[in-house]
């Protein structure tokens, strides 16, 4: 698992991701939709829906 093999890099990536999702000009849901669109355009296998967040809750419901 990447967290175990490169913990510093993963901590930096996590900090960047958390910072990117802070409220601003776009809501967190809109930012997640953009990330999903980029993933689809880049032929992502759908792992983006595995992460918790407001978009996943919007699509699949809370919990």
Secondary structure by P-SEA (a helix, b strand, c coil): ccccccaaaaaaaaaaaaaaaccccccaaaaaaaaaaaaaaacccccccccccaaaaaacccc
